[in-house]
């Protein structure tokens, strides 16, 4: 393993804006192309931010950076940065080698939603980093979030609509990523794209045309499973004190 330490000298009054830019652009494009974020820190005076990325080797880092620079989202990030003005005054990076192995097993948890409207159409999005396929809206679960809260937040951010969730239709494991798919329905709001989505629309889907829209094989079973209409109960709890926050999936 090798680690890349990226240090940014920032303007304290723009720390919040820098964080937004990082989460909306810098983080997704790096993760998409294979980098792994170990952590990110800001000092007490809020004028320096450090991010540490993990790679299998220096050669792998070079390959990832080449993919990043060719990615369309890299161009979008540069254009977006211009609208923010000066977010950081300088940046530098260096590389670190591990002095021991202190890693513990870790998975990324994501959520997706099979959301339908009154006409039975399914909400699909086309993102900037997977332009070759339509997919169910969703994203990563933030620390401290319940699965249902994370999905409602992600769908609102990506498509502009509010949804009601009914239950879980499937759980899918892909390497170190676990995805939970919910079935839900349109509640309110106007469908529109976002900084993450090129398009967000309701499409009429059935078994005969799924592959015309959802072109990536790993996403197709998730849609087909949800399309069956079957789901299982889901509960969310908090601890200290123990309390049931939400339950869904009871027919």
C-alpha positions, 0 to 999 in steps of 0.5 A: 500500500501507498498513501498520498497526502494532499494538503490545501491552504484554504481561506477560512471563510470558504471552508464550508464551500470547499467542503461542498466542492470536495464532496460533490466533485473531488471525492466522487471522481476519485472513488469512481476511478479507484482511489480510496479515501482514508480520511480528511482533516481540518486544523483549528484555524480552518486554513488548512485541510489534509486528505489522505488517499490509499492506493495499492501501489504508486503505479496504480496511483498513476493509472488512476490519475490518468483516468481521472484527468480523462473523466468528463466529471474532471472538466465539470469540476474545473468549470465549477471551481471557477464559479466559486472563485478562490477556494484555496491559495495553494496545495501540495502532496507527498507520499507515505509508506505504512509503518504497520498494518492497523486496518480493520474490515470495512464496507461501504453501505449504499442505498437505492430506491425503486420509486414509482408514480401514480402512472406506474413509471419508475424514477431513473437517473443518468449520472455524470460518471455513468453516462452509459446507463440509467439507474435507480437513484441513491448513494452512500449512507453517511455516518450516523444516518439510518438507511431510509433517511439516507435514501430520502436525502439522496433522492431529494438531492439527485432528483428534487422529489420527496418519496415514501418508502415501503420496504426493502426489495433486495440486498446486494454485495459488490466487493466492499460495497453493500447496496440495499434497495428500497421500494417506494412511491412519489410523494411530492416535488418536481423532478429535475437534474442536479450537480450529480445527475445529467437527467432525472425522469420517470420512465415506463419500465417492464421486463421487455425494455429494462435492458434498453435503459439499465445497460449495466448488468449488475444493476438489472437484477436490482430493478427486476427484483424490485419490479416484482413488488415483493419486499421485506420489513425494515426497521431503524433504531437508535441507541442510548436510549434505545428507541424504534425510529421507523418500521416499514414493510408490513403488508 
